[in-house]
Amino acid sequence: MTKNKFKWSHLYLVAIFILLYIPIFYLIYYSFNDGGNMTKFTGFTLDHYRAVFEDTRLIGIVVNTFLLAFLSALIATTIGTFGAMGIHYTKKRGMRNMILSLNNILMVSPDVIIGASFLILFTFLGTWFGFKLGFMSVLLSHIAFSIPIVVLMVLPKIQEMNESLIDAARDLGANNWQVLRQVILPYITPGIIAGYFMAFTYSLDDFAVTFFVTGNGFSTLSLEIYSRARQGISLEINALSTLLFLFSMILVLGYYFISKENKTKKHRRKVVN
C-alpha cells in the first residue's frame, strides 16, 4: 500500500498559478465595479462592457486586430509548414543545423531589436519606393516573427513521422503532390494547428514590434490599451481585457478539443490496423 507523500513541487506549482491568475481575476472583478476606480467595489454594473460595445473607434480597432492576427497567422503557418519540411528534408546536415539555428535566433531575439530592424527596413523602402507604415507594415512584421514559431511547432511532428509511410505511398504510385496532400499533411496536422494558434496568439497580443512599425491611422488593441492606460485608470480597459481573456480561454479550449479528437482518431486507426 502506497502512502500519498507531500510534494513541494505541487505547492510550488499552485503558488505560481496563484501569482499569475490573481492579477487577472482582480482586473475582472473590478470590471463590474459601479465606481470609477479599482480601490473600492461600490456595486455591480455592466456599464463598462456597454461602453466598450458603444465605442465605435474601439470596435474598429478590435476588427483590425483580429483581421491582422488571422491573416498573419494563416500566411505564417503556410510558410512555416513548408519551411519546416524544407529544413527536415535538407540532405546536408550542416546546412540543416545552420538554418534551424537561424530560426531559433529569431525566437530568442528581443522584440525591441526585431521592431527596430523592421522600422529601419520599412524606412528604407519608404525612402526609395514610397512604402508607408500602416496595416501592411504591421502585417509583414507579424508574419515574419510568427514563422519561426510555426517551424518549431511543425518540425517535431515531421521528425516523428515514419518515413516508410512515404515509401509505401510511392510504391503504390503516388506522386509528390499526392504524398504531400494524403500522407504528410494529415500526419502533421496537429502541429500545423498548434502553430496557427500560437501565431494567432502572438500576433494578437504583440506590442513592442507593432509599436515600431505602425503608422498614423492604424492601431491594434495592445497599442490602444497602452495609450488609454497612460491617460488614467479606466474600467472600460478592464472590461475590454476581460473579454480578451475569455476569448483566449475559448481558443485554448478549442485547441484542446481539436487535439483530443486527433488523438482519438489516431488511436482508432491503431486499433483497426
C-alpha positions in Angstrom: 0.0 0.0 0.0 1.5 3.3 -1.1 1.2 6.5 1.0 0.5 9.8 -0.5 3.6 11.9 0.1 3.6 15.7 0.2 5.4 17.1 -2.8 6.9 20.6 -2.7 6.7 20.7 -6.5 2.9 20.7 -6.2 2.9 23.6 -3.7 5.3 25.5 -6.0 3.0 24.9 -9.0 0.0 26.1 -7.0 1.9 29.2 -5.9 2.9 30.1 -9.5 -0.7 29.8 -10.7 -1.9 31.9 -7.9 0.6 34.7 -8.7 -0.3 34.5 -12.4 -4.1 34.5 -12.1 -4.7 36.8 -9.1 -4.0 40.0 -11.1 -6.2 38.8 -13.9 -9.1 38.0 -11.6 -8.6 41.3 -9.8 -8.9 43.1 -13.1 -12.0 41.1 -14.0 -13.6 41.7 -10.6 -13.3 45.5 -10.9 -14.6 45.4 -14.5 -18.1 45.1 -12.9 -17.5 47.9 -10.4 -20.1 50.6 -10.4 -17.4 53.1 -9.2 -14.8 54.7 -11.3 -11.7 53.2 -9.6 -10.1 50.0 -8.6 -9.8 50.7 -4.8 -13.3 50.0 -3.6 -16.2 47.9 -5.1 -19.3 50.0 -4.7 -21.8 47.9 -6.7 -22.3 45.6 -9.7 -22.8 47.1 -13.2 -22.4 46.2 -16.8 -22.0 49.8 -17.9 -18.3 49.4 -18.7 -19.0 46.5 -21.0 -21.8 48.5 -22.6 -19.3 51.4 -23.1 -16.9 49.0 -24.9 -19.5 48.0 -27.5 -20.7 51.6 -27.9 -17.2 52.8 -28.7 -17.1 52.6 -32.5 -13.5 53.5 -32.7 -12.6 50.7 -30.3 -14.7 48.2 -32.2 -12.9 49.2 -35.4 -9.5 48.6 -33.7 -10.8 45.2 -32.5 -11.8 44.2 -36.0 -8.4 45.4 -37.4 -6.5 43.5 -34.7 -8.3 40.2 -35.3 -8.1 40.6 -39.1 -4.4 41.2 -38.7 -3.9 38.2 -36.4 -6.0 35.9 -38.7 -4.1 36.9 -41.9 -0.6 36.9 -40.3 -1.2 33.5 -38.6 -2.6 32.0 -41.8 0.3 33.2 -44.0 2.9 32.4 -41.4 1.5 28.9 -40.9 1.6 28.2 -44.6 5.2 29.5 -45.0 6.4 27.9 -41.7 4.9 24.5 -42.5 6.7 24.3 -45.8 9.8 25.8 -44.2 9.8 23.0 -41.6 9.5 20.4 -44.4 12.4 22.1 -46.2 14.6 22.0 -43.0 13.7 18.4 -42.3 14.4 17.1 -45.9 17.6 19.1 -46.4 20.2 16.5 -47.2 23.2 18.3 -45.8 23.2 18.1 -42.0 25.4 21.2 -41.6 23.1 23.3 -43.7 20.0 21.9 -41.8 21.5 22.8 -38.4 22.5 26.3 -39.6 19.0 27.1 -40.9 17.5 25.7 -37.7 19.9 27.8 -35.6 19.0 31.0 -37.6 15.3 30.2 -37.0 15.9 29.7 -33.2 17.8 33.0 -33.0 14.7 34.9 -34.1 12.8 33.1 -31.3 15.1 34.4 -28.6 15.8 37.9 -30.1 14.2 40.7 -28.1 11.1 42.2 -29.6 12.7 45.7 -29.4 15.5 44.6 -31.7 13.1 43.0 -34.2 10.9 46.0 -34.2 13.7 48.4 -34.7 15.1 46.3 -37.5 11.8 46.3 -39.3 11.5 50.0 -38.8 14.8 50.6 -40.5 13.8 48.3 -43.3 10.5 49.9 -43.9 12.0 53.4 -43.6 14.5 52.4 -46.4 11.6 51.0 -48.5 9.6 54.2 -47.9 12.5 56.4 -49.0 13.1 54.6 -52.2 9.8 53.0 -53.1 7.2 55.1 -51.2 6.3 52.3 -48.8 4.2 53.7 -45.9 3.9 52.5 -42.4 0.4 51.1 -41.6 -1.5 47.9 -41.9 0.8 46.3 -44.4 4.0 47.0 -42.5 2.4 45.6 -39.3 1.2 42.5 -41.2 4.6 41.8 -42.8 6.3 42.1 -39.4 3.8 39.8 -37.7 4.2 37.2 -40.4 8.0 37.4 -40.1 8.2 36.9 -36.3 5.4 34.2 -36.4 7.2 31.9 -39.0 9.9 30.7 -36.5 7.1 29.8 -34.0 5.3 27.7 -36.6 8.5 26.0 -37.7 9.2 24.9 -34.1 5.7 23.6 -33.7 5.6 21.6 -37.0 9.1 20.3 -37.2 8.8 17.8 -34.3 5.7 16.2 -36.0 7.6 15.8 -39.2 10.6 14.3 -37.4 8.4 11.7 -35.6 6.7 10.6 -38.8 7.7 7.1 -40.1 9.4 7.5 -43.5 8.1 4.1 -44.5 4.7 5.8 -44.9 6.1 7.9 -47.7 7.9 4.9 -49.3 4.7 2.9 -49.2 2.7 5.7 -50.9 5.3 6.0 -53.6 5.3 2.2 -54.2 1.5 2.5 -54.7 2.1 5.0 -57.4 1.5 8.3 -55.6 3.2 11.4 -57.0 4.8 14.2 -54.9 1.6 16.2 -54.6 -0.4 13.1 -53.5 2.3 12.2 -51.0 2.2 15.7 -49.6 -1.6 16.0 -49.5 -2.6 12.5 -48.4 0.3 11.4 -46.2 2.5 14.2 -44.9 -0.1 17.0 -44.3 -2.7 14.7 -42.5 0.1 13.4 -40.2 1.5 16.8 -39.2 -2.0 18.5 -38.9 -1.8 18.7 -35.1 1.5 20.5 -35.3 0.1 22.9 -38.0 -3.0 23.6 -35.8 -0.8 24.3 -32.8 1.5 26.5 -34.9 -1.5 28.5 -36.2 -2.9 29.1 -32.7 0.5 30.1 -31.4 1.0 32.5 -34.3 -2.5 33.9 -33.8 -2.0 34.5 -30.1 1.5 36.1 -30.6 0.0 38.5 -33.2 -3.0 39.3 -31.1 -1.1 40.5 -28.0 2.1 41.8 -29.6 3.0 45.3 -28.6 6.8 46.0 -29.0 7.1 45.1 -32.7 3.8 46.8 -33.6 4.8 49.9 -31.7 7.8 50.4 -34.0 6.2 49.6 -37.4 2.6 51.0 -37.1 1.7 54.3 -38.8 -0.8 57.1 -38.5 -4.4 55.9 -38.8 -3.8 52.3 -37.8 -3.7 50.8 -34.3 -4.1 47.5 -32.5 -5.6 46.6 -29.2 -2.3 46.4 -27.4 -1.4 49.9 -28.5 -4.8 51.3 -27.8 -4.9 49.8 -24.3 -1.4 51.2 -23.6 -2.4 54.7 -24.8 -5.6 54.7 -22.7 -3.9 53.4 -19.6 -1.4 56.2 -19.8 -4.3 58.7 -19.5 -5.5 57.2 -16.3 -7.5 54.3 -14.8 -10.5 53.4 -16.9 -12.7 50.4 -16.1 -13.5 50.2 -19.8 -10.0 48.8 -20.2 -10.8 46.3 -17.5 -13.9 45.2 -19.4 -12.0 45.0 -22.7 -9.2 43.0 -21.1 -11.8 40.6 -19.6 -13.3 40.0 -23.0 -9.9 39.3 -24.5 -9.1 36.9 -21.6 -12.4 35.0 -22.2 -11.6 34.8 -25.9 -8.2 33.4 -25.1 -9.8 30.8 -22.9 -12.1 29.8 -25.8 -9.0 29.4 -28.1 -7.3 27.2 -25.5 -10.4 25.0 -25.1 -10.9 24.8 -28.9 -7.3 23.7 -29.3 -7.7 21.1 -26.5 -10.8 19.5 -28.1 -9.2 19.5 -31.5 -6.1 17.8 -30.2 -8.2 15.3 -28.2 -10.2 14.5 -31.3 -7.0 13.9 -33.3 -5.6 11.6 -30.7 -8.9 9.7 -30.6 -8.8 9.2 -34.4 -5.1 8.1 -34.3 -6.0 5.6 -31.5 -8.8 4.2 -33.6 -6.6 3.7 -36.6 -4.1 1.8 -34.5 -6.8 -0.4 -33.2 -8.1 -1.1 -36.7 -4.7 -1.8 -38.0 
